[in-house]
Amino acid sequence: MIFENEKEKIAFEFMADLASEFTSRRGCNDLEQDMVEKFEGLTVPIDDNGTIIKGAIRMDFQVCHWLKLQIREESNATLS
């Protein structure tokens, strides 16, 4: 896998840890402070009473959402 930057690498490793048997918790869990610090400066769209704003990553599902937003599609790409 090729990562564009260190934040993408950290996000991938975070997701891999979630998928491991290390934890049985999935979904809407608050990040530990050390992970909040690692994702500092990254934002995702957040619904604030019907208004979409950019907010800091604070929960595990937001890491997933941020990582999804990093995916770049190529017009001629094919899946094999």
SVG drawing of the C-alpha trace seen along z (x, -y; Angstrom):
<svg xmlns="http://www.w3.org/2000/svg" viewBox="-31 -25 36 37">
<polyline fill="none" stroke="black" stroke-width="0.4" points="0.0,0.0 1.2,-3.5 0.4,-6.3 0.4,-10.0 1.6,-11.1 2.2,-10.0 -1.4,-10.8 -2.7,-8.3 -0.3,-5.6 -1.3,-6.3 -5.0,-6.1 -4.5,-2.7 -2.6,-1.3 -5.4,-2.5 -8.0,-0.7 -5.9,2.4 -5.8,2.3 -9.5,2.0 -9.9,5.0 -7.6,7.1 -8.7,9.1 -7.1,6.4 -10.5,4.9 -14.1,6.0 -15.3,2.4 -16.4,1.1 -17.9,-2.1 -18.6,-5.2 -15.9,-5.1 -14.0,-8.2 -10.4,-8.2 -7.8,-7.9 -5.9,-11.2 -2.7,-9.9 -4.7,-9.1 -6.5,-12.5 -3.0,-14.1 -1.9,-11.9 -4.8,-13.1 -4.5,-16.7 -5.2,-19.1 -7.4,-16.7 -11.1,-17.5 -14.2,-15.8 -17.6,-17.1 -19.9,-17.0 -23.6,-17.6 -24.2,-20.4 -28.0,-20.5 -28.5,-20.4 -25.5,-22.5 -22.5,-20.7 -19.3,-22.1 -15.7,-20.8 -14.8,-19.4 -11.7,-17.8 -11.5,-14.0 -12.5,-12.8 -14.1,-9.4 -13.0,-6.2 -15.6,-6.3 -14.4,-9.7 -11.0,-8.2 -12.7,-5.8 -14.6,-8.7 -11.4,-10.8 -9.6,-7.9 -12.5,-7.3 -12.2,-11.0 -8.5,-10.4 -9.3,-7.8 -8.6,-9.1 -10.3,-7.4 -8.6,-7.2 -10.9,-7.4 -9.2,-4.4 -8.7,-2.3 -10.1,1.2 -10.4,3.6 -8.8,7.0"/>
</svg>
